[in-house]
């Protein structure tokens, strides 16, 4: 019998089985990657769809007359923490989030305002089903009374806040159930809104509230620039210098952006409308276009992590007007600063004094929608001008403990859509009887950074009607800078 050569024997059964197993295991890995990519894509589509739905709903509420901006009926409390109605407590609502803080009274038919019964409210609290493409869910609406300056609220309440919440339906392709997302906005009674900000001479007894909105306009401008005149998408502004330095990027000290005492205006409506959504232009511009880990998910300002909030290095970046490039070429990408218009003169000629409480509200989310912890650092300061010098004086966080900075830490920073994060402020100064003087011509300043214990950067959206990041200060005897 002729003996077979080695290359004529073929494959054994064992070899075939092993080869098949290798193919199966490899295919499972590829299928897992494809499945994960599909899920991530679908979740990104969900986030964008929900953001569009909430923004459209908020703009619809803005078209309702102020007197009708009240709930048709009270929403009912539920115990499920994944249901936004879990934040309802009798006739009040925890407006700042799921951690049951920020309790404010609801505005509803049957409630009272200045002793008068509220009626004629036309806002349905929901839930109202919505569908966009293959994505569906429910919309919840809440209207609460907002904290109002005493000069506007002597005989009633004239400031409201609307909270729009979108809760997605459970879907197999979306993975596990997603937490709801929300959008908030303030509404002022147009019949009582003053043409100019209320003011008072130093030493007065009434608490006055300043609201200064974060803009994308450099502070060398006399007023906020409308989009897209403010450049739309652009590289990070270097805000390490002073207003006279003008717009700069890269490692060149430039003008801080402007803190402006007027809220962002709703842009003119475009002629054409997408089905189901108002035809407003998209002003969610990217203010750091050179930092693009995931272009489709990155908007607004992206800040890189810095160091410890209270550390000398971070404090030095937050204060002072740099005149030369920094040794760290990314220093300006770690701290972003804003300045108000110059303080006006007072009738008495005396310096106004700054002391009190307030809130810094920032619309934020993680970069690339990743899930990780995060910390925001903030400093409030007064920039004074001498003949040949610029001096930044920090307000003191009265704590406890006392420090020169404010910060907010979240073990899981918002990642699924823009979320309003609030930093409570209680501030004063070591001298002048605990108050910080603001001489004529000085500017109020704000610096924001990302703490070093954040794994990667965070992003912030502002200068847009639905994402109105702002600094609110309730102080005594001080007029705000004029717009």
QUIGIRA-V13191 format. One record per helix or strand of 3 or more residues. SS is the DSSP state (2 for helix, 1 for strand). FROM is the first residue (numbers start at 1). TO is the last residue. If there is no record, write none. Layout:
# QUIGIRA-V13191
SS_FROM_TO + SS_FROM_TO
This chain:
# QUIGIRA-V13191
2_6_8 + 2_13_62 + 2_66_68 + 2_84_87 + 1_92_94 + 1_103_106 + 1_126_132 + 1_135_145 + 1_159_168 + 1_181_188 + 1_207_218 + 2_243_245 + 1_257_260 + 2_295_297 + 1_300_303 + 2_312_318 + 2_331_333 + 1_335_340 + 1_352_354 + 1_356_366 + 2_367_369 + 1_374_385 + 1_390_394 + 1_406_410 + 1_419_428 + 2_432_434 + 1_436_438 + 1_443_450 + 1_458_461 + 1_470_476
